[in-house]
Amino acid sequence: MSTEKFFVKPKFGPVLRRIRKKRGMSLRDLAEQVGVDHTYISQIELGKVGPPDWELSMKIARALNSPELMKIVDYITVRQLLI
């Protein structure tokens, strides 16, 4: 049996979209809270761009009060450090 570990990169965008909608927050509202254009948030959610840098990702997670997004951000950051 192999001891090799496989990492699955969580999908930040779809999780972001699900949580934002669950919170009843519009793209524009979230974008205004974190200081970016709403089209950028849309591109993240749709997977047209990758997750934003750590600082902006954490701003988004905090604006949505989402421990789930914070865990994903930490996972992505740690994984990038290991590569």
Sine and cosine of phi, psi and omega as CSV:
sin_phi,cos_phi,sin_psi,cos_psi,sin_omega,cos_omega
0.00,0.00,0.72,-0.69,-0.04,-1.00
-0.97,0.24,0.61,-0.79,0.06,-1.00
-0.99,-0.16,0.08,1.00,0.00,-1.00
-0.91,0.41,0.70,-0.72,-0.01,-1.00
-0.99,-0.17,0.63,-0.78,0.05,-1.00
-0.92,-0.39,0.72,-0.70,0.02,-1.00
-0.95,-0.30,0.74,-0.67,0.09,-1.00
-0.95,-0.30,0.88,-0.48,-0.02,-1.00
-0.96,0.28,0.87,-0.50,0.03,-1.00
-0.88,0.48,0.51,-0.86,0.02,-1.00
-1.00,0.07,1.00,-0.09,-0.05,-1.00
-0.87,0.50,-0.73,0.68,-0.09,-1.00
-0.86,0.51,-0.81,0.58,0.01,-1.00
-0.88,0.47,-0.59,0.81,0.04,-1.00
-0.92,0.39,-0.68,0.73,0.05,-1.00
-0.83,0.56,-0.75,0.66,-0.02,-1.00
-0.87,0.49,-0.71,0.70,0.00,-1.00
-0.87,0.49,-0.72,0.69,-0.04,-1.00
-0.93,0.36,-0.67,0.74,0.01,-1.00
-0.86,0.50,-0.70,0.71,0.00,-1.00
-0.92,0.39,-0.64,0.77,0.02,-1.00
-0.88,0.48,-0.57,0.82,0.01,-1.00
-0.99,0.16,-0.13,0.99,0.00,-1.00
0.95,0.30,0.48,0.88,-0.04,-1.00
-0.98,-0.22,0.70,-0.71,0.04,-1.00
-0.98,0.18,0.29,-0.96,0.10,-1.00
-0.83,0.55,-0.71,0.70,-0.03,-1.00
-0.89,0.45,-0.67,0.75,0.01,-1.00
-0.89,0.46,-0.73,0.68,0.00,-1.00
-0.90,0.44,-0.71,0.70,-0.01,-1.00
-0.86,0.51,-0.66,0.75,0.01,-1.00
-0.90,0.44,-0.66,0.75,-0.01,-1.00
-0.90,0.43,-0.55,0.83,-0.07,-1.00
-0.98,-0.22,-0.07,1.00,0.12,-0.99
0.99,0.12,0.55,0.83,0.07,-1.00
-0.75,-0.66,0.15,-0.99,0.05,-1.00
-0.97,0.23,0.57,-0.82,-0.03,-1.00
-0.89,0.45,-0.46,0.89,0.02,-1.00
-0.93,0.38,-0.51,0.86,0.04,-1.00
-0.92,0.38,-0.69,0.73,0.05,-1.00
-0.87,0.50,-0.68,0.73,0.02,-1.00
-0.87,0.50,-0.70,0.72,0.00,-1.00
-0.89,0.45,-0.61,0.79,0.05,-1.00
-0.89,0.45,-0.76,0.65,-0.04,-1.00
-0.87,0.50,-0.61,0.80,-0.04,-1.00
-1.00,0.08,-0.04,1.00,0.03,-1.00
0.97,0.22,0.28,0.96,0.02,-1.00
-0.97,0.22,-0.38,0.93,0.12,-0.99
-0.73,-0.69,0.37,-0.93,0.02,-1.00
-0.97,0.26,0.04,-1.00,0.04,-1.00
-0.86,0.51,0.55,-0.83,0.04,-1.00
-0.93,0.37,0.09,-1.00,0.02,-1.00
-0.89,0.46,0.18,-0.98,-0.10,-0.99
-0.83,0.56,-0.72,0.70,-0.07,-1.00
-0.87,0.50,-0.76,0.64,-0.01,-1.00
-0.93,0.37,-0.62,0.78,0.04,-1.00
-0.86,0.51,-0.68,0.74,0.02,-1.00
-0.93,0.36,-0.58,0.81,0.08,-1.00
-0.87,0.50,-0.68,0.73,0.01,-1.00
-0.89,0.45,-0.74,0.67,-0.01,-1.00
-0.87,0.49,-0.65,0.76,0.02,-1.00
-0.93,0.36,-0.66,0.75,0.01,-1.00
-0.87,0.49,-0.53,0.85,0.02,-1.00
-1.00,-0.07,-0.01,1.00,-0.04,-1.00
0.77,0.64,0.82,0.57,-0.13,-0.99
-0.86,-0.51,0.98,-0.18,0.11,-0.99
-0.87,0.49,-0.53,0.85,0.01,-1.00
-0.88,0.48,-0.72,0.70,0.03,-1.00
-0.92,0.40,-0.61,0.79,0.02,-1.00
-0.87,0.49,-0.64,0.77,0.03,-1.00
-0.91,0.42,-0.65,0.76,0.02,-1.00
-0.90,0.44,-0.68,0.73,0.01,-1.00
-0.87,0.49,-0.71,0.70,0.02,-1.00
-0.90,0.45,-0.64,0.77,0.02,-1.00
-0.88,0.47,-0.74,0.67,-0.01,-1.00
-0.88,0.48,-0.68,0.73,-0.01,-1.00
-0.89,0.45,-0.74,0.67,0.01,-1.00
-0.89,0.46,-0.68,0.74,-0.01,-1.00
-0.88,0.47,-0.65,0.76,0.02,-1.00
-0.90,0.43,-0.56,0.83,0.02,-1.00
-0.93,0.36,-0.48,0.88,-0.04,-1.00
-0.99,0.14,-0.30,0.95,-0.04,-1.00
-0.98,0.20,0.00,0.00,0.00,0.00
